[in-house]
């Protein structure tokens, strides 16, 4: 099907939509004329909001800063296109081909991305929060450095070799995802679900872990700083006897005697104990000291990787093709 005729037949729908009719017509002239128009009018922002571009051939087109919010791009070919700073919020990107496309700092929040192909795409700093990246969406080798994937659905996604360093994955659903060889350095994975995901060969250095791995905030801070978890020294059994005073050194290094059970005779008075002045009462025995609580169990982790699984993971392999 000729993509020009496909776009032309939808102009009747587009006239009543929010997108610019002239921009739609220019788009239907093909990548060559469209890119020439963009060079001649660099300050014009293409308005393609809510446009029906299903099955359209938009490969290699210059769509930087374009407004494509809520557009229908189902099965469209956008491979190698320039979508830097474009607004694709809420767009239908089902089975869209974005292989090798540039989506740096693009807004793809809330978009529908069933079976979309982002292999090798540039998604640095892109906003994909709340988007539905389901149906084994292909993100193999994609660069998502600093991307926002908070709350995104990535169930069974193909992320092998993807760069997710400094990405925000808070609350993301990555169950059964293939993340072999992915880079999660310094990524925020708080609240993310990794059940059944394959993280073999994944770089996890410096990433922020799920807080449930730690038993307390104090222990988390201690382990995060590279210090051992706080622990108490156990008290030896029998060291404290409730019926006798513990031995405590007084001045001069001498130990006071036990308080006698019977009162001393009135006449003659018994000699005072060594180190105590005659006529002075013997010092009172200090109160018994309660034993401190038992030590908390420590959770050890290696210096390079951390196992963040709560159940055995599945081992699968995907190809990026």
Number of C-alpha atoms within 10 A of each C-alpha: 8 10 18 16 12 17 23 16 11 15 17 11 12 21 14 12 15 12 21 17 18 14 16 22 15 17 27 21 15 17 18 12 14 20 17 12 16 18 12 10 10 9 9 13 15 22 20 28 22 24 28 24 24 21 19 24 24 24 19 19 22 23 26 20 19 21 23 26 23 21 23 23 26 22 19 21 22 24 22 19 22 23 28 22 20 24 27 28 23 21 24 25 27 24 20 23 25 28 23 21 25 27 29 23 22 25 26 27 23 21 23 24 26 20 20 23 28 28 26 21 24 26 29 23 22 25 26 26 24 20 24 23 29 22 18 21 24 29 28 27 21 24 26 26 23 22 25 27 29 24 20 23 23 24 24 22 25 29 30 28 22 24 26 27 24 22 25 28 26 22 20 23 25 25 19 23 25 29 28 23 18 23 27 26 19 19 23 25 23 18 17 20 24 21 19 21 23 25 26 14 14 18 22 20 16 18 20 19 22 16 13 12 13 15 13 10 11 12 19 17 13 13 18 14 9 9 10 13 18 13 13 10 10 11 13 8 8 7 9 16 11 12 7 13 16 15 13 12 10 11 8 7 9 12 13 18 13 13 14 8 6 6 7 10 8 7 6 7 10 11 10 13 11 11 13 14 11 13 10 8 10 16 12 10 15 11 10 13 10 9 13 10 11 11 12 12 10 14 13 10 10 7 9 9 14 15 11 14 14 11 9 10 16 14 13 13 11 15 8 15 7
